[in-house]
Amino acid sequence: MPQPTIKDELDKAEYEPLLPIEKKLIVWSLVLGVVLLVVLAFLNRLFPPTL
């Protein structure tokens, strides 16, 4: 008997909606990423790299 593939196992799995806490964690992660990118861009303007 052949081993089941990942696709077969995923097809058998039931759909599970995201929990509210999972949605909050996703939003917080995205917001934190954007804020840190803005801070990094600001610091790069303030202290440009010198070669």
mmCIF entry with sequence, helices, sheets and N, C-alpha, C, O atoms, coordinates in Angstrom:
data_MODEL
# 
_entry.id   MODEL 
# 
_entity.id                         1 
_entity.type                       polymer 
_entity.pdbx_number_of_molecules   1 
# 
_entity_poly.entity_id                      1 
_entity_poly.type                           'polypeptide(L)' 
_entity_poly.nstd_linkage                   no 
_entity_poly.nstd_monomer                   no 
_entity_poly.pdbx_seq_one_letter_code       MPQPTIKDELDKAEYEPLLPIEKKLIVWSLVLGVVLLVVLAFLNRLFPPTL 
_entity_poly.pdbx_seq_one_letter_code_can   MPQPTIKDELDKAEYEPLLPIEKKLIVWSLVLGVVLLVVLAFLNRLFPPTL 
_entity_poly.pdbx_strand_id                 A 
# 
loop_
_entity_poly_seq.entity_id 
_entity_poly_seq.num 
_entity_poly_seq.mon_id 
_entity_poly_seq.hetero 
1 1  MET n 
1 2  PRO n 
1 3  GLN n 
1 4  PRO n 
1 5  THR n 
1 6  ILE n 
1 7  LYS n 
1 8  ASP n 
1 9  GLU n 
1 10 LEU n 
1 11 ASP n 
1 12 LYS n 
1 13 ALA n 
1 14 GLU n 
1 15 TYR n 
1 16 GLU n 
1 17 PRO n 
1 18 LEU n 
1 19 LEU n 
1 20 PRO n 
1 21 ILE n 
1 22 GLU n 
1 23 LYS n 
1 24 LYS n 
1 25 LEU n 
1 26 ILE n 
1 27 VAL n 
1 28 TRP n 
1 29 SER n 
1 30 LEU n 
1 31 VAL n 
1 32 LEU n 
1 33 GLY n 
1 34 VAL n 
1 35 VAL n 
1 36 LEU n 
1 37 LEU n 
1 38 VAL n 
1 39 VAL n 
1 40 LEU n 
1 41 ALA n 
1 42 PHE n 
1 43 LEU n 
1 44 ASN n 
1 45 ARG n 
1 46 LEU n 
1 47 PHE n 
1 48 PRO n 
1 49 PRO n 
1 50 THR n 
1 51 LEU n 
# 
_struct_asym.id          A 
_struct_asym.entity_id   1 
# 
loop_
_struct_conf.conf_type_id 
_struct_conf.id 
_struct_conf.pdbx_PDB_helix_id 
_struct_conf.beg_label_comp_id 
_struct_conf.beg_label_asym_id 
_struct_conf.beg_label_seq_id 
_struct_conf.pdbx_beg_PDB_ins_code 
_struct_conf.end_label_comp_id 
_struct_conf.end_label_asym_id 
_struct_conf.end_label_seq_id 
_struct_conf.pdbx_end_PDB_ins_code 
_struct_conf.beg_auth_comp_id 
_struct_conf.beg_auth_asym_id 
_struct_conf.beg_auth_seq_id 
_struct_conf.end_auth_comp_id 
_struct_conf.end_auth_asym_id 
_struct_conf.end_auth_seq_id 
_struct_conf.pdbx_PDB_helix_class 
_struct_conf.details 
_struct_conf.pdbx_PDB_helix_length 
HELX_P HELX_P1 AA1 ILE A 6  ? LYS A 12 ? ILE A 6  LYS A 12 1 ? 7  
HELX_P HELX_P2 AA2 PRO A 20 ? LEU A 46 ? PRO A 20 LEU A 46 1 ? 27 
# 
_struct_conf_type.id          HELX_P 
_struct_conf_type.criteria    ? 
_struct_conf_type.reference   ? 
# 
loop_
_atom_site.group_PDB 
_atom_site.id 
_atom_site.type_symbol 
_atom_site.label_atom_id 
_atom_site.label_alt_id 
_atom_site.label_comp_id 
_atom_site.label_asym_id 
_atom_site.label_entity_id 
_atom_site.label_seq_id 
_atom_site.pdbx_PDB_ins_code 
_atom_site.Cartn_x 
_atom_site.Cartn_y 
_atom_site.Cartn_z 
_atom_site.occupancy 
_atom_site.B_iso_or_equiv 
_atom_site.pdbx_formal_charge 
_atom_site.auth_seq_id 
_atom_site.auth_comp_id 
_atom_site.auth_asym_id 
_atom_site.auth_atom_id 
_atom_site.pdbx_PDB_model_num 
ATOM 1   N N  . MET A 1 1  ? 0.851   -1.189 0.000  1.00 0.00 ? 1  MET A N  1 
ATOM 2   C CA . MET A 1 1  ? 0.000   0.000  0.000  1.00 0.00 ? 1  MET A CA 1 
ATOM 3   C C  . MET A 1 1  ? 0.892   1.246  0.000  1.00 0.00 ? 1  MET A C  1 
ATOM 4   O O  . MET A 1 1  ? 1.775   1.371  0.849  1.00 0.00 ? 1  MET A O  1 
ATOM 5   N N  . PRO A 1 2  ? 0.670   2.173  -0.948 1.00 0.00 ? 2  PRO A N  1 
ATOM 6   C CA . PRO A 1 2  ? 1.512   3.377  -1.018 1.00 0.00 ? 2  PRO A CA 1 
ATOM 7   C C  . PRO A 1 2  ? 1.238   4.310  0.162  1.00 0.00 ? 2  PRO A C  1 
ATOM 8   O O  . PRO A 1 2  ? 0.135   4.362  0.704  1.00 0.00 ? 2  PRO A O  1 
ATOM 9   N N  . GLN A 1 3  ? 2.282   5.037  0.532  1.00 0.00 ? 3  GLN A N  1 
ATOM 10  C CA . GLN A 1 3  ? 2.125   5.993  1.625  1.00 0.00 ? 3  GLN A CA 1 
ATOM 11  C C  . GLN A 1 3  ? 1.308   7.194  1.164  1.00 0.00 ? 3  GLN A C  1 
ATOM 12  O O  . GLN A 1 3  ? 1.437   7.633  0.021  1.00 0.00 ? 3  GLN A O  1 
ATOM 13  N N  . PRO A 1 4  ? 0.470   7.726  2.048  1.00 0.00 ? 4  PRO A N  1 
ATOM 14  C CA . PRO A 1 4  ? -0.324  8.906  1.655  1.00 0.00 ? 4  PRO A CA 1 
ATOM 15  C C  . PRO A 1 4  ? 0.595   10.120 1.475  1.00 0.00 ? 4  PRO A C  1 
ATOM 16  O O  . PRO A 1 4  ? 1.586   10.282 2.188  1.00 0.00 ? 4  PRO A O  1 
ATOM 17  N N  . THR A 1 5  ? 0.246   10.946 0.527  1.00 0.00 ? 5  THR A N  1 
ATOM 18  C CA . THR A 1 5  ? 1.030   12.152 0.281  1.00 0.00 ? 5  THR A CA 1 
ATOM 19  C C  . THR A 1 5  ? 0.495   13.292 1.154  1.00 0.00 ? 5  THR A C  1 
ATOM 20  O O  . THR A 1 5  ? -0.578  13.189 1.750  1.00 0.00 ? 5  THR A O  1 
ATOM 21  N N  . ILE A 1 6  ? 1.252   14.357 1.214  1.00 0.00 ? 6  ILE A N  1 
ATOM 22  C CA . ILE A 1 6  ? 0.831   15.529 1.993  1.00 0.00 ? 6  ILE A CA 1 
ATOM 23  C C  . ILE A 1 6  ? -0.467  16.096 1.432  1.00 0.00 ? 6  ILE A C  1 
ATOM 24  O O  . ILE A 1 6  ? -1.350  16.513 2.181  1.00 0.00 ? 6  ILE A O  1 
ATOM 25  N N  . LYS A 1 7  ? -0.570  16.106 0.114  1.00 0.00 ? 7  LYS A N  1 
ATOM 26  C CA . LYS A 1 7  ? -1.795  16.633 -0.517 1.00 0.00 ? 7  LYS A CA 1 
ATOM 27  C C  . LYS A 1 7  ? -3.015  15.827 -0.083 1.00 0.00 ? 7  LYS A C  1 
ATOM 28  O O  . LYS A 1 7  ? -4.068  16.398 0.202  1.00 0.00 ? 7  LYS A O  1 
ATOM 29  N N  . ASP A 1 8  ? -2.879  14.513 -0.031 1.00 0.00 ? 8  ASP A N  1 
ATOM 30  C CA . ASP A 1 8  ? -4.006  13.668 0.391  1.00 0.00 ? 8  ASP A CA 1 
ATOM 31  C C  . ASP A 1 8  ? -4.408  13.984 1.832  1.00 0.00 ? 8  ASP A C  1 
ATOM 32  O O  . ASP A 1 8  ? -5.593  14.089 2.150  1.00 0.00 ? 8  ASP A O  1 
ATOM 33  N N  . GLU A 1 9  ? -3.412  14.131 2.689  1.00 0.00 ? 9  GLU A N  1 
ATOM 34  C CA . GLU A 1 9  ? -3.697  14.426 4.096  1.00 0.00 ? 9  GLU A CA 1 
ATOM 35  C C  . GLU A 1 9  ? -4.347  15.803 4.248  1.00 0.00 ? 9  GLU A C  1 
ATOM 36  O O  . GLU A 1 9  ? -5.272  15.966 5.044  1.00 0.00 ? 9  GLU A O  1 
ATOM 37  N N  . LEU A 1 10 ? -3.870  16.793 3.491  1.00 0.00 ? 10 LEU A N  1 
ATOM 38  C CA . LEU A 1 10 ? -4.464  18.134 3.568  1.00 0.00 ? 10 LEU A CA 1 
ATOM 39  C C  . LEU A 1 10 ? -5.892  18.142 3.029  1.00 0.00 ? 10 LEU A C  1 
ATOM 40  O O  . LEU A 1 10 ? -6.750  18.865 3.537  1.00 0.00 ? 10 LEU A O  1 
ATOM 41  N N  . ASP A 1 11 ? -6.142  17.339 2.006  1.00 0.00 ? 11 ASP A N  1 
ATOM 42  C CA . ASP A 1 11 ? -7.503  17.251 1.458  1.00 0.00 ? 11 ASP A CA 1 
ATOM 43  C C  . ASP A 1 11 ? -8.474  16.649 2.476  1.00 0.00 ? 11 ASP A C  1 
ATOM 44  O O  . ASP A 1 11 ? -9.652  17.006 2.492  1.00 0.00 ? 11 ASP A O  1 
ATOM 45  N N  . LYS A 1 12 ? -7.987  15.737 3.327  1.00 0.00 ? 12 LYS A N  1 
ATOM 46  C CA . LYS A 1 12 ? -8.842  15.100 4.324  1.00 0.00 ? 12 LYS A CA 1 
ATOM 47  C C  . LYS A 1 12 ? -9.080  15.985 5.547  1.00 0.00 ? 12 LYS A C  1 
ATOM 48  O O  . LYS A 1 12 ? -10.052 15.787 6.276  1.00 0.00 ? 12 LYS A O  1 
ATOM 49  N N  . ALA A 1 13 ? -8.205  16.952 5.773  1.00 0.00 ? 13 ALA A N  1 
ATOM 50  C CA . ALA A 1 13 ? -8.310  17.786 6.975  1.00 0.00 ? 13 ALA A CA 1 
ATOM 51  C C  . ALA A 1 13 ? -9.521  18.716 6.860  1.00 0.00 ? 13 ALA A C  1 
ATOM 52  O O  . ALA A 1 13 ? -9.848  19.210 5.781  1.00 0.00 ? 13 ALA A O  1 
ATOM 53  N N  . GLU A 1 14 ? -10.171 18.937 7.994  1.00 0.00 ? 14 GLU A N  1 
ATOM 54  C CA . GLU A 1 14 ? -11.311 19.845 8.018  1.00 0.00 ? 14 GLU A CA 1 
ATOM 55  C C  . GLU A 1 14 ? -10.838 21.290 8.092  1.00 0.00 ? 14 GLU A C  1 
ATOM 56  O O  . GLU A 1 14 ? -9.752  21.574 8.598  1.00 0.00 ? 14 GLU A O  1 
ATOM 57  N N  . TYR A 1 15 ? -11.662 22.198 7.582  1.00 0.00 ? 15 TYR A N  1 
ATOM 58  C CA . TYR A 1 15 ? -11.361 23.622 7.642  1.00 0.00 ? 15 TYR A CA 1 
ATOM 59  C C  . TYR A 1 15 ? -11.538 24.116 9.071  1.00 0.00 ? 15 TYR A C  1 
ATOM 60  O O  . TYR A 1 15 ? -12.565 23.864 9.702  1.00 0.00 ? 15 TYR A O  1 
ATOM 61  N N  . GLU A 1 16 ? -10.532 24.819 9.574  1.00 0.00 ? 16 GLU A N  1 
ATOM 62  C CA . GLU A 1 16 ? -10.620 25.396 10.918 1.00 0.00 ? 16 GLU A CA 1 
ATOM 63  C C  . GLU A 1 16 ? -10.399 26.907 10.799 1.00 0.00 ? 16 GLU A C  1 
ATOM 64  O O  . GLU A 1 16 ? -9.315  27.347 10.417 1.00 0.00 ? 16 GLU A O  1 
ATOM 65  N N  . PRO A 1 17 ? -11.419 27.696 11.123 1.00 0.00 ? 17 PRO A N  1 
ATOM 66  C CA . PRO A 1 17 ? -11.248 29.149 11.040 1.00 0.00 ? 17 PRO A CA 1 
ATOM 67  C C  . PRO A 1 17 ? -10.259 29.637 12.098 1.00 0.00 ? 17 PRO A C  1 
ATOM 68  O O  . PRO A 1 17 ? -10.041 28.982 13.117 1.00 0.00 ? 17 PRO A O  1 
ATOM 69  N N  . LEU A 1 18 ? -9.670  30.798 11.832 1.00 0.00 ? 18 LEU A N  1 
ATOM 70  C CA . LEU A 1 18 ? -8.730  31.380 12.787 1.00 0.00 ? 18 LEU A CA 1 
ATOM 71  C C  . LEU A 1 18 ? -9.461  31.830 14.049 1.00 0.00 ? 18 LEU A C  1 
ATOM 72  O O  . LEU A 1 18 ? -10.576 32.349 13.992 1.00 0.00 ? 18 LEU A O  1 
ATOM 73  N N  . LEU A 1 19 ? -8.814  31.620 15.173 1.00 0.00 ? 19 LEU A N  1 
ATOM 74  C CA . LEU A 1 19 ? -9.361  32.100 16.434 1.00 0.00 ? 19 LEU A CA 1 
ATOM 75  C C  . LEU A 1 19 ? -9.131  33.605 16.529 1.00 0.00 ? 19 LEU A C  1 
ATOM 76  O O  . LEU A 1 19 ? -8.224  34.131 15.885 1.00 0.00 ? 19 LEU A O  1 
ATOM 77  N N  . PRO A 1 20 ? -9.946  34.310 17.329 1.00 0.00 ? 20 PRO A N  1 
ATOM 78  C CA . PRO A 1 20 ? -9.757  35.758 17.467 1.00 0.00 ? 20 PRO A CA 1 
ATOM 79  C C  . PRO A 1 20 ? -8.348  36.127 17.943 1.00 0.00 ? 20 PRO A C  1 
ATOM 80  O O  . PRO A 1 20 ? -7.797  37.127 17.483 1.00 0.00 ? 20 PRO A O  1 
ATOM 81  N N  . ILE A 1 21 ? -7.756  35.354 18.841 1.00 0.00 ? 21 ILE A N  1 
ATOM 82  C CA . ILE A 1 21 ? -6.419  35.672 19.319 1.00 0.00 ? 21 ILE A CA 1 
ATOM 83  C C  . ILE A 1 21 ? -5.392  35.487 18.201 1.00 0.00 ? 21 ILE A C  1 
ATOM 84  O O  . ILE A 1 21 ? -4.405  36.219 18.136 1.00 0.00 ? 21 ILE A O  1 
ATOM 85  N N  . GLU A 1 22 ? -5.622  34.518 17.330 1.00 0.00 ? 22 GLU A N  1 
ATOM 86  C CA . GLU A 1 22 ? -4.709  34.318 16.201 1.00 0.00 ? 22 GLU A CA 1 
ATOM 87  C C  . GLU A 1 22 ? -4.781  35.508 15.243 1.00 0.00 ? 22 GLU A C  1 
ATOM 88  O O  . GLU A 1 22 ? -3.760  35.943 14.711 1.00 0.00 ? 22 GLU A O  1 
ATOM 89  N N  . LYS A 1 23 ? -5.986  36.031 15.026 1.00 0.00 ? 23 LYS A N  1 
ATOM 90  C CA . LYS A 1 23 ? -6.139  37.205 14.165 1.00 0.00 ? 23 LYS A CA 1 
ATOM 91  C C  . LYS A 1 23 ? -5.421  38.411 14.763 1.00 0.00 ? 23 LYS A C  1 
ATOM 92  O O  . LYS A 1 23 ? -4.776  39.178 14.049 1.00 0.00 ? 23 LYS A O  1 
ATOM 93  N N  . LYS A 1 24 ? -5.542  38.572 16.096 1.00 0.00 ? 24 LYS A N  1 
ATOM 94  C CA . LYS A 1 24 ? -4.865  39.692 16.755 1.00 0.00 ? 24 LYS A CA 1 
ATOM 95  C C  . LYS A 1 24 ? -3.358  39.553 16.644 1.00 0.00 ? 24 LYS A C  1 
ATOM 96  O O  . LYS A 1 24 ? -2.663  40.543 16.417 1.00 0.00 ? 24 LYS A O  1 
ATOM 97  N N  . LEU A 1 25 ? -2.843  38.348 16.799 1.00 0.00 ? 25 LEU A N  1 
ATOM 98  C CA . LEU A 1 25 ? -1.405  38.133 16.681 1.00 0.00 ? 25 LEU A CA 1 
ATOM 99  C C  . LEU A 1 25 ? -0.902  38.444 15.278 1.00 0.00 ? 25 LEU A C  1 
ATOM 100 O O  . LEU A 1 25 ? 0.183   39.003 15.119 1.00 0.00 ? 25 LEU A O  1 
ATOM 101 N N  . ILE A 1 26 ? -1.679  38.087 14.263 1.00 0.00 ? 26 ILE A N  1 
ATOM 102 C CA . ILE A 1 26 ? -1.298  38.386 12.881 1.00 0.00 ? 26 ILE A CA 1 
ATOM 103 C C  . ILE A 1 26 ? -1.253  39.886 12.671 1.00 0.00 ? 26 ILE A C  1 
ATOM 104 O O  . ILE A 1 26 ? -0.298  40.402 12.090 1.00 0.00 ? 26 ILE A O  1 
ATOM 105 N N  . VAL A 1 27 ? -2.276  40.597 13.137 1.00 0.00 ? 27 VAL A N  1 
ATOM 106 C CA . VAL A 1 27 ? -2.328  42.051 12.969 1.00 0.00 ? 27 VAL A CA 1 
ATOM 107 C C  . VAL A 1 27 ? -1.172  42.717 13.709 1.00 0.00 ? 27 VAL A C  1 
ATOM 108 O O  . VAL A 1 27 ? -0.508  43.596 13.159 1.00 0.00 ? 27 VAL A O  1 
ATOM 109 N N  . TRP A 1 28 ? -0.927  42.307 14.950 1.00 0.00 ? 28 TRP A N  1 
ATOM 110 C CA . TRP A 1 28 ? 0.165   42.897 15.733 1.00 0.00 ? 28 TRP A CA 1 
ATOM 111 C C  . TRP A 1 28 ? 1.514   42.645 15.070 1.00 0.00 ? 28 TRP A C  1 
ATOM 112 O O  . TRP A 1 28 ? 2.373   43.526 15.071 1.00 0.00 ? 28 TRP A O  1 
ATOM 113 N N  . SER A 1 29 ? 1.711   41.472 14.514 1.00 0.00 ? 29 SER A N  1 
ATOM 114 C CA . SER A 1 29 ? 2.971   41.154 13.848 1.00 0.00 ? 29 SER A CA 1 
ATOM 115 C C  . SER A 1 29 ? 3.180   42.040 12.623 1.00 0.00 ? 29 SER A C  1 
ATOM 116 O O  . SER A 1 29 ? 4.279   42.546 12.394 1.00 0.00 ? 29 SER A O  1 
ATOM 117 N N  . LEU A 1 30 ? 2.120   42.223 11.839 1.00 0.00 ? 30 LEU A N  1 
ATOM 118 C CA . LEU A 1 30 ? 2.230   43.070 10.647 1.00 0.00 ? 30 LEU A CA 1 
ATOM 119 C C  . LEU A 1 30 ? 2.491   44.528 11.029 1.00 0.00 ? 30 LEU A C  1 
ATOM 120 O O  . LEU A 1 30 ? 3.327   45.193 10.417 1.00 0.00 ? 30 LEU A O  1 
ATOM 121 N N  . VAL A 1 31 ? 1.775   45.023 12.041 1.00 0.00 ? 31 VAL A N  1 
ATOM 122 C CA . VAL A 1 31 ? 1.965   46.405 12.487 1.00 0.00 ? 31 VAL A CA 1 
ATOM 123 C C  . VAL A 1 31 ? 3.378   46.594 13.019 1.00 0.00 ? 31 VAL A C  1 
ATOM 124 O O  . VAL A 1 31 ? 4.030   47.588 12.698 1.00 0.00 ? 31 VAL A O  1 
ATOM 125 N N  . LEU A 1 32 ? 3.856   45.662 13.823 1.00 0.00 ? 32 LEU A N  1 
ATOM 126 C CA . LEU A 1 32 ? 5.205   45.758 14.372 1.00 0.00 ? 32 LEU A CA 1 
ATOM 127 C C  . LEU A 1 32 ? 6.238   45.755 13.252 1.00 0.00 ? 32 LEU A C  1 
ATOM 128 O O  . LEU A 1 32 ? 7.204   46.516 13.309 1.00 0.00 ? 32 LEU A O  1 
ATOM 129 N N  . GLY A 1 33 ? 6.057   44.921 12.245 1.00 0.00 ? 33 GLY A N  1 
ATOM 130 C CA . GLY A 1 33 ? 6.977   44.877 11.109 1.00 0.00 ? 33 GLY A CA 1 
ATOM 131 C C  . GLY A 1 33 ? 7.029   46.197 10.369 1.00 0.00 ? 33 GLY A C  1 
ATOM 132 O O  . GLY A 1 33 ? 8.112   46.671 10.025 1.00 0.00 ? 33 GLY A O  1 
ATOM 133 N N  . VAL A 1 34 ? 5.878   46.796 10.119 1.00 0.00 ? 34 VAL A N  1 
ATOM 134 C CA . VAL A 1 34 ? 5.836   48.079 9.409  1.00 0.00 ? 34 VAL A CA 1 
ATOM 135 C C  . VAL A 1 34 ? 6.473   49.180 10.251 1.00 0.00 ? 34 VAL A C  1 
ATOM 136 O O  . VAL A 1 34 ? 7.234   49.994 9.729  1.00 0.00 ? 34 VAL A O  1 
ATOM 137 N N  . VAL A 1 35 ? 6.170   49.212 11.544 1.00 0.00 ? 35 VAL A N  1 
ATOM 138 C CA . VAL A 1 35 ? 6.745   50.235 12.431 1.00 0.00 ? 35 VAL A CA 1 
ATOM 139 C C  . VAL A 1 35 ? 8.262   50.100 12.479 1.00 0.00 ? 35 VAL A C  1 
ATOM 140 O O  . VAL A 1 35 ? 8.972   51.103 12.404 1.00 0.00 ? 35 VAL A O  1 
ATOM 141 N N  . LEU A 1 36 ? 8.766   48.885 12.601 1.00 0.00 ? 36 LEU A N  1 
ATOM 142 C CA . LEU A 1 36 ? 10.211  48.694 12.647 1.00 0.00 ? 36 LEU A CA 1 
ATOM 143 C C  . LEU A 1 36 ? 10.874  49.070 11.324 1.00 0.00 ? 36 LEU A C  1 
ATOM 144 O O  . LEU A 1 36 ? 11.996  49.578 11.325 1.00 0.00 ? 36 LEU A O  1 
ATOM 145 N N  . LEU A 1 37 ? 10.209  48.832 10.205 1.00 0.00 ? 37 LEU A N  1 
ATOM 146 C CA . LEU A 1 37 ? 10.751  49.266 8.917  1.00 0.00 ? 37 LEU A CA 1 
ATOM 147 C C  . LEU A 1 37 ? 10.843  50.784 8.838  1.00 0.00 ? 37 LEU A C  1 
ATOM 148 O O  . LEU A 1 37 ? 11.823  51.320 8.322  1.00 0.00 ? 37 LEU A O  1 
ATOM 149 N N  . VAL A 1 38 ? 9.831   51.477 9.344  1.00 0.00 ? 38 VAL A N  1 
ATOM 150 C CA . VAL A 1 38 ? 9.841   52.942 9.346  1.00 0.00 ? 38 VAL A CA 1 
ATOM 151 C C  . VAL A 1 38 ? 10.962  53.453 10.245 1.00 0.00 ? 38 VAL A C  1 
ATOM 152 O O  . VAL A 1 38 ? 11.671  54.392 9.883  1.00 0.00 ? 38 VAL A O  1 
ATOM 153 N N  . VAL A 1 39 ? 11.123  52.841 11.410 1.00 0.00 ? 39 VAL A N  1 
ATOM 154 C CA . VAL A 1 39 ? 12.201  53.253 12.324 1.00 0.00 ? 39 VAL A CA 1 
ATOM 155 C C  . VAL A 1 39 ? 13.557  53.021 11.660 1.00 0.00 ? 39 VAL A C  1 
ATOM 156 O O  . VAL A 1 39 ? 14.431  53.884 11.735 1.00 0.00 ? 39 VAL A O  1 
ATOM 157 N N  . LEU A 1 40 ? 13.743  51.884 11.021 1.00 0.00 ? 40 LEU A N  1 
ATOM 158 C CA . LEU A 1 40 ? 14.996  51.590 10.346 1.00 0.00 ? 40 LEU A CA 1 
ATOM 159 C C  . LEU A 1 40 ? 15.270  52.588 9.226  1.00 0.00 ? 40 LEU A C  1 
ATOM 160 O O  . LEU A 1 40 ? 16.404  53.038 9.064  1.00 0.00 ? 40 LEU A O  1 
ATOM 161 N N  . ALA A 1 41 ? 14.249  52.937 8.454  1.00 0.00 ? 41 ALA A N  1 
ATOM 162 C CA . ALA A 1 41 ? 14.423  53.916 7.379  1.00 0.00 ? 41 ALA A CA 1 
ATOM 163 C C  . ALA A 1 41 ? 14.793  55.280 7.961  1.00 0.00 ? 41 ALA A C  1 
ATOM 164 O O  . ALA A 1 41 ? 15.637  55.982 7.406  1.00 0.00 ? 41 ALA A O  1 
ATOM 165 N N  . PHE A 1 42 ? 14.168  55.654 9.071  1.00 0.00 ? 42 PHE A N  1 
ATOM 166 C CA . PHE A 1 42 ? 14.489  56.932 9.721  1.00 0.00 ? 42 PHE A CA 1 
ATOM 167 C C  . PHE A 1 42 ? 15.938  56.941 10.219 1.00 0.00 ? 42 PHE A C  1 
ATOM 168 O O  . PHE A 1 42 ? 16.665  57.914 10.021 1.00 0.00 ? 42 PHE A O  1 
ATOM 169 N N  . LEU A 1 43 ? 16.346  55.849 10.865 1.00 0.00 ? 43 LEU A N  1 
ATOM 170 C CA . LEU A 1 43 ? 17.721  55.773 11.360 1.00 0.00 ? 43 LEU A CA 1 
ATOM 171 C C  . LEU A 1 43 ? 18.728  55.764 10.217 1.00 0.00 ? 43 LEU A C  1 
ATOM 172 O O  . LEU A 1 43 ? 19.831  56.292 10.353 1.00 0.00 ? 43 LEU A O  1 
ATOM 173 N N  . ASN A 1 44 ? 18.355  55.172 9.104  1.00 0.00 ? 44 ASN A N  1 
ATOM 174 C CA . ASN A 1 44 ? 19.233  55.161 7.947  1.00 0.00 ? 44 ASN A CA 1 
ATOM 175 C C  . ASN A 1 44 ? 19.398  56.569 7.374  1.00 0.00 ? 44 ASN A C  1 
ATOM 176 O O  . ASN A 1 44 ? 20.480  56.917 6.900  1.00 0.00 ? 44 ASN A O  1 
ATOM 177 N N  . ARG A 1 45 ? 18.353  57.371 7.412  1.00 0.00 ? 45 ARG A N  1 
ATOM 178 C CA . ARG A 1 45 ? 18.457  58.773 6.970  1.00 0.00 ? 45 ARG A CA 1 
ATOM 179 C C  . ARG A 1 45 ? 19.262  59.599 7.965  1.00 0.00 ? 45 ARG A C  1 
ATOM 180 O O  . ARG A 1 45 ? 20.031  60.479 7.578  1.00 0.00 ? 45 ARG A O  1 
ATOM 181 N N  . LEU A 1 46 ? 19.081  59.309 9.237  1.00 0.00 ? 46 LEU A N  1 
ATOM 182 C CA . LEU A 1 46 ? 19.763  60.069 10.288 1.00 0.00 ? 46 LEU A CA 1 
ATOM 183 C C  . LEU A 1 46 ? 21.260  59.746 10.333 1.00 0.00 ? 46 LEU A C  1 
ATOM 184 O O  . LEU A 1 46 ? 22.095  60.638 10.488 1.00 0.00 ? 46 LEU A O  1 
ATOM 185 N N  . PHE A 1 47 ? 21.578  58.473 10.199 1.00 0.00 ? 47 PHE A N  1 
ATOM 186 C CA . PHE A 1 47 ? 22.978  58.019 10.218 1.00 0.00 ? 47 PHE A CA 1 
ATOM 187 C C  . PHE A 1 47 ? 23.254  57.218 8.961  1.00 0.00 ? 47 PHE A C  1 
ATOM 188 O O  . PHE A 1 47 ? 23.221  55.988 8.994  1.00 0.00 ? 47 PHE A O  1 
ATOM 189 N N  . PRO A 1 48 ? 23.530  57.907 7.834  1.00 0.00 ? 48 PRO A N  1 
ATOM 190 C CA . PRO A 1 48 ? 23.752  57.163 6.585  1.00 0.00 ? 48 PRO A CA 1 
ATOM 191 C C  . PRO A 1 48 ? 25.049  56.343 6.660  1.00 0.00 ? 48 PRO A C  1 
ATOM 192 O O  . PRO A 1 48 ? 26.014  56.753 7.306  1.00 0.00 ? 48 PRO A O  1 
ATOM 193 N N  . PRO A 1 49 ? 25.058  55.197 6.002  1.00 0.00 ? 49 PRO A N  1 
ATOM 194 C CA . PRO A 1 49 ? 26.277  54.374 6.008  1.00 0.00 ? 49 PRO A CA 1 
ATOM 195 C C  . PRO A 1 49 ? 27.387  55.064 5.227  1.00 0.00 ? 49 PRO A C  1 
ATOM 196 O O  . PRO A 1 49 ? 27.142  55.661 4.179  1.00 0.00 ? 49 PRO A O  1 
ATOM 197 N N  . THR A 1 50 ? 28.587  54.978 5.737  1.00 0.00 ? 50 THR A N  1 
ATOM 198 C CA . THR A 1 50 ? 29.729  55.591 5.057  1.00 0.00 ? 50 THR A CA 1 
ATOM 199 C C  . THR A 1 50 ? 30.658  54.496 4.580  1.00 0.00 ? 50 THR A C  1 
ATOM 200 O O  . THR A 1 50 ? 30.905  53.516 5.284  1.00 0.00 ? 50 THR A O  1 
ATOM 201 N N  . LEU A 1 51 ? 31.163  54.672 3.389  1.00 0.00 ? 51 LEU A N  1 
ATOM 202 C CA . LEU A 1 51 ? 32.097  53.676 2.816  1.00 0.00 ? 51 LEU A CA 1 
ATOM 203 C C  . LEU A 1 51 ? 33.481  54.250 2.723  1.00 0.00 ? 51 LEU A C  1 
ATOM 204 O O  . LEU A 1 51 ? 34.402  53.570 2.270  1.00 0.00 ? 51 LEU A O  1 
# 
